[in-house]
Amino acid sequence: VSNKPGMLWGYYVPHLTNALVAECNQTVTAMIPRLLGKRPSCYVISLPHPRFIKTDAYVRAITEKRVVITEFGTCAYPDPCKNIFSRFFSYFKGVEVTDNCLVNVYPIGEDFYAVTETNFITKVNVDTLETLKKVDMCDYVNINGVTAHPQIERDGTVYNIGNCMGKGATLAYNIVKIPPTQKDKSDPIEKSKVVVQFPSAERFKPSYVHSFGMTENYFVFVETPVKINLLKFLGAWAIRGSNYMDCFESDEEKGTWIHIAKKDPGEYIDYKFRAAAMGLFHHINAYEDSGFVVFDLCTWKGFEFVYNYLWLANLRENWDEVKKNAMIAPQPEVRRFVIPLDPYREEQGKNLISLPYTTATATMREDGTIWLEPEVLFSGPRQAFEFPQINYKMNNGRNYTYAYALGLNHFIPDRICKLNVRTKETWVWQEPDSYPSEPLFVQNPDGVDEDDGVLLTIVVCPGAQRPTYCLILNAKDLSEIARAEVDVLSPVTFHGMYKP
């Protein structure tokens, strides 16, 4: 969601046109009374012109008609007006971090911010979608960047994680707390603070962190073997110019380190939990049960970085070549891990997990490490359950039953999925030549059941007369309730949010 020219039912969509907004307004207004038996409790903002987030990266790229700031997988283009010597010495100016907020949107206090994975977040006006201001989180806390997937308490408190320089000139990871709306109407970001710090497995190679888990009393941080080589990052960027992807490396021998910490007061718990090497972007949920912490993840088997297989050159191949690349890439799997909060109550070599509903295990080893083996909740050949969503308001940090996700077929998003994490039963919505986005769960305001609500997703259908539509599904069985079609081709989105 790098650009948000319209807001559909509180769902931020890039490159949204007036036609789609108007069509969806009519569809949602007609659908909600049938579904809930009352007037709609949501709204659609219609704008006369598309709006783009006016980040520095966007403004400078538009002004200079080139990529000026290096992005995750894109190098900045040299200024054509400079000679070869000027271009060379411009590389020694140091790292210029992007503020291109293309990943997600989330609330802080009464405000809303478009975000990426650096230290910059961008405040937007949700009524006009005007860009208000750029905020550097480094001005408030010791952090090099924060994820685009914070955890948000029911009172509005926001927690996030990012790497930092810790004790003894060693990299670490800080959990940052931003308080909820202030009675004096001051900016909550100004009261941000670090609540706990996790150590890094390697001194100058932090793991790539896209999300983390949170229960009612604990934080869960999974440190994968996909590392950012900091020395390579700084050296390569300064001398020859590189993108972020050039500075990732993976080491199978490192495996996966799993950390936990108490939330209040913040306290790191120094247990050495270990697991096999895996890639990870998204936590689904985490909760506590009878002295254990249970957490579910969308993982990729092995130590390789799955992004290595997602270059445009690969995805633009014919379908047979795309499938061939996916065959050798890390394979997706939804896994459940369980951590014992008292790992020393059993002898070495014995399973420490006594929850009756899971096959996940934890075993104390002679060297003091606790080896975790997961229960597989979902696995299909080259079929990923990704971009997960739950009934966040009701079940985040609590025991739950249902998860929703975007289904990837050989990396191609072609279905919406629902998973019962207790029984492993699945439901699927799918249509030929249709490519949906992350499904957003919207709870029925009067609903009692966990899955009483609807899913919102933007579907792209290239070649159709009206190639983009907003699809509204019943969250119980993924049956279609309504759709709003327009004759505008929209790009597939990343993450978004529902605003009541």
N, C-alpha and C positions, 0 to 999 in steps of 0.2 A: 504494500500500500504506500508507494512512494508519492503518489499524487492523488488527491481526494477532491475532485471537482463536484462531488455530490454525496449526500449521505442518505442511503436507502434504509428506512426503518431502523436507523441507528447503526447501519452496517456500512462502514466506509469502503467505497469501491473506487478503484482508479479509473480515470478517463470516463467517468460517468456523464452521459449527456442528458439534456433536458427531456428528450423523448423517453429515455429509460426511467427517469424519475417520475414523470407524469404517468406513464403506463403502470409502474409499480405502485404508485399512490392509489390509483383506481383499483388495482387488484388486491392490495393489502386491505384497503378500506372495505371492499366487498367480502373478503375472506374472513376477517377477524370475527365479525358478529356470528357467522356460521360456526366458527370453531369454538369460540368462547361464550357466545350468547350475550355479548355486550358490545358497546362501542369500543373502537380501537383505543388502546392505551399507548399507542406509539404514533410517530409522525414521520413525514417525509419532508426534507428540505429541498426546495426547488430553486435553482439558481439560473440567472439569465445567461451566464457564460461559464465554461469550465474553469476550475480553479486548480492551480498547482501550488504545492508547498514551496515557498520561496526560500529554500536553503541556499547557502553560499555555493554549494556544489551545483545546484540547478541554475542559479542566476549567472554564475560565471561561465558555465557550459553554454547557456543560451547566448550570452553576450559575445563570447569568443568563438562560438561555433565549433567547439572541440571539448573533449574530456580534459578538464583542467586539474581535477583532484583525483588521485588514484583511488579506485574502488576495490571491492573484494576480488573480482576477477578481471579487472580492466585497468591497464596502465594509463596514466595521463599522457596525452599527446603533447609533444614539444610545440612551443610557440613557433609558427612558421615565419614570424617576423624576425626571429633571432638567428644569428649566424651559428655555425657549428660550435664555436668556442663559448658563446653565451649559453647555448643549450647545455653544454657539458658542465659549466660551473653552476648552473641553476640546480643541478642534482645535489649540490653540497649544502643546500639550504635546510636540509633536514626533513623529517616526516611531516607532511601536512595531512592531518586526519580528516576524513570525510564527515560531513553532517547529513549525507543523503539518507533521509529517514524513510526507507523503503520497506521496512520489515513489519512494523506493528503500530498500534495505537492503544494507549491506556490512560486511565484517569489518575491524576495526582491532586488530592483535595477536590476542589470544584473545577479544576482545569483539565484539559486533555492535551496529550503530547504524542506527536508522531516520532517514532524512534527507529534507530538502527542498532548496531552493536558496538558503537564507539562511545566516547564520553559525552557526545553531543545529543541532546534531545530538543525537539522543536515544539513550542506551544502554539496551538491553533484555536481559533474561535469556532466553536461547533455550530454557531448559527449562520455565519457567513463563510466559514472555512478559510478565513483570512489568516495568513501567517503572522503571528504576534511577536515571538522572540525566540532566539536561540539560547539555550542554556548549556553551560559547560559544567558537568557534574564534578570535574576536578577542582572547581572553585569552592566546593563544599565538603568533600570527603576525599580520603586517600584511595583513589581508584583510577585505573587506566582506561576503563570502559565498563559499561554495564550491558547485561543481556536485554533482548527485546521481549523477554518472557518473565516479568516480575510475578511475585505471588502477592495477592491482595487480600487482606483480612476483611471481615464483614463490617468493620467500623471504618474502612477506607485506608488503613495503614498499608503502605507499600513496602515490600522487601525486594531487594535485587542483589545480584552477585556480580563481581568482576575481579580481574586480577589486579594486583598492586605490588608495590615494593614493600616487603615485610621486614622482619628483624634480621640483622646481620647481612644487609644487602642481598637478601634472598627473596625471590618472588613468592607471593602468597595469594590468597583469594579472600576478599572481604565481603561480608554480608552487610548491606547498607539498609537502614531503616528510614523511611520517610513518613512522618506522622500524618494523620488524617486532617480534614479541614479544621483550621484554627478558629477559635472563638473571636479572636481579634482580627480575623480576615487576613492575617499575614500569610506569606508564601510558605507552605509546608517544606519546600525544598531547602529553604534557609535553615531549617532545623534538622536536616539530614544528619545521621551519625552512623558510624560503624558499630555494629553490635557484637560481631564475632569474626574471627579470622581462621581460615583453614590453611594448613601448610601445603606447599607444593612438593610433588614427588621429585621434581628436578629443579635445580637452582635457577637456571636461565631459560627454561623451556616450559612455560605454562601450557596447560591443556586448553584446547578450544572448548569454550563453555557456551552453550546455547540456551540452557534452561537448568532449573534445579527443583528439588521437591521440598514441600513443607507440610508437616502435620500440625496438630494443634499445639504441640510442645517442642517439636524438633525441626531442624533443617537437614536435608539430605543432599549431599553433593557428590556427584559421580565424576571422577577424574579419569578420563579415557587416555589411551596411548596416542591419540592424535594431538600432536604438540605444535606450538608456535616457537620456532627457533629464534629467540629474541636477538641474538648477535647477528644472525643471518638477515633478520628483518631490518635491523638498523643499518648494517653495512651494505647490503644489497641495494636498499632504497636510496641511500645517500650517494652511492657511486654510480650505479647504472640504471636505476629506476626499475621497480618491480611492483607487482600487485600483492595483495595479501596471500593469495593462493600459493605463490612462489615460496613462501616461508613456512609452509606446513611440512611436517615430517611425522612418520609413524614408526613405532618400535614395538614389535610383537612381544619382545621379552619383558617389557614393562607391565603388561597386563592392565587391569583396571583397578584403581584404588577408589574405595568408597568411604566417604567421611560422613559423620553425623555431629551435630552440635545442639545444645539446648537453646531454646529461643529466648526465654526470659527467666533469669538473666542469661545473656549470651555466654555460652561456655563450650569450648571445643572438647569433645570426648575422644580421648586418644586411644581408640581401638583400631587395630590394623585389619580392616576388612578388605579382602581382595577377591577379584573375579577374573575370568578369562577376558582376553582383549575383545573389545567391541567398540563400535561407533555409536554415538548418541546425539540426537538433536532435542527430542521432546520427552519430557516427563508427562505421564498421563495423570497420575494422582498418587498420593501417599497418605497413610493413616496409621494410627496406633491400635494395637489389639493385644491385650493380655501380656504385656511385657515385651512386645515385639513392634518393630516398625516395618510396615509392608509398603513397598513402592513398585509401581508398574511403569515400564519404559518401552518406548518404540526404539528398538536397537537395530544395528546392522552388524552382522557377524564378522569377526576378524578385526584386524588392526588397521586396514587400509581406510583412507578417507574417501567416503563415497562421492564427495564432490569431484574427485578426479575423473569420474565417469559422466559428469554432467556439463561438460563444455558444449557450447552451441554446435561446434563441428560434429560432435557425436550425435546430438539430438536431431540434427538436420539430415542425418543419413536416412536411407530408406528403412522401412520397418524391419526388414530382416537384419540389417546392420545394427539397428537400435537394440533388438533382442539379443544379438550376438554379444554386444558390449555388456548388456545387463547380465548375461549368463556368467561372465567372469568377474563381475563386480561383487562387493559384499552383499550378502543376502539378508533381507529384512526379517525381523521376528519381534513379536510383542512378548516381553518377559516380565515375570513377577519375581522380585527379590524380597527376602525377609531378613531383617537384622535383629538379633537378640540384644536387648538392652542390658542383659546380665550374661555375658558370654562365658563366665567362669564357673557356672553352676554345674556343668557336665565335664566328664573326663575328655582328654584329647581323643580325637578320632570318632567321637559320637556326634550324632546330629543334634544340634542345639535348638532346632525348631520343633515346637509341639503343637502348632496350630493344626486342627484337623482337616481344614479345607484346602490346604496347599501342599504340593510336593516339593516346594523350594527347600533347600537345606543350607545349613551353616555348620562348618566343622572346624574345630580348633586344631591347629597344626603344631608341631614341635617347636617351630621358630616363633610362636606367639601370634602368627597371623591367623585370621579366621576366614576360611575359604567359603565363598558363597556360590551355590549352584541355583539357577533360576527354575521356575516353572514356566513352561511355554504356554502362553494364553492364545496366541494366534501365530500360525506359520503357513505360508503357501509359497510354492516356487515362483520367485520373482514377483510376488504379490505383497506390497507393503501396506501397512495400516499406519498412516502418517498424518501429521497436522491434527493431533487428537484434541477432542473437546469433551467436556463432561457437563453435567448440571452444576456449574461452578458455585453458584450461590448456595445451593443446598448441600453439596457433597465435597467441596474442596477441603482436603485435609481430614476427611472422614471416610469411614467405610462406605463403599458404593457398589453399584451393580453394572451400570452402563457407561460405555465410552463410544464416541462417534469419531469418524475420521474420514479423510480423503484416501481413497484406494488408488495405489499406484501400480500399474501393470507395466513391468519392465521400465519403470521410472515415469511412465505416462499416466497422468491423473484422469481416470476414466470411470470412476464410480464413487458413490457415497456409502460408507459402511457403518454398521452398528455392531458392537460386541458386548455380550454379557460376560463380564469377567469372572463370574462365579461358575457358569455352566459352559462357557466357551461357544455358546450359540451365536450365530451371526445373521445379519440381515443386510441386503444390498439393494441400492437403487442404481440402475445403469441403463443407458440408452445408446444405440450405435452412434459413433462419430460425435459424441458429446463429452466435454471435458470440464468437470465442475471444479470449484475451489473449496477451500476449507469450510466445512459446515459449522455454522454458528448455532448453538442451542439457545432457544428463547423459551423460558418457562411460562406455562400458563399461570397468570397471577393468582388464580384460585386453585391451582393444581396441588395435589397431595403426593401423587406418585412421582418418583424420580424422573421418569421419562414422559411426564405429562407436559407436552409443549410442542414446538415446531423447530425444524432446522431450516436455516437460510443458507443458500449457496448461489453463487453466480456461475452459470454454465455457458461455456463458449461452444458453439456448434458451427465450425467453418463450413462454408458452402451452402448453408441454409439461407432462405430468403430473409429471415430475421435471426442473425447468427448469435445473438447474446440474449440470455433471459435470466431473470431472478426466479429460482425454483424454491418453493415452499413445501417441505415434506412433513408429514406427521412423524414425530420422533418415536412413536411407539412401534410402528411397523414399516416406516420409510415409504408409505404410500403418498402419492402426490396429492396435495391440496389445491395448489394453484401455481401458475407461472405468469410472468410478465415479459413478453418478448419485444425486442426492438431491432431495427435494421442497422445496428452499429456493432462492429466487431470489437470486443473489449479484450485486453490481455488477461491471462490467468493471474489471479491475485496470490499474495502470500497469506498474511494474517490480518484479522480485523476484529471488531468488537460490536456488540449490541449495546445501544444507549437507550434506556427507557425514556 
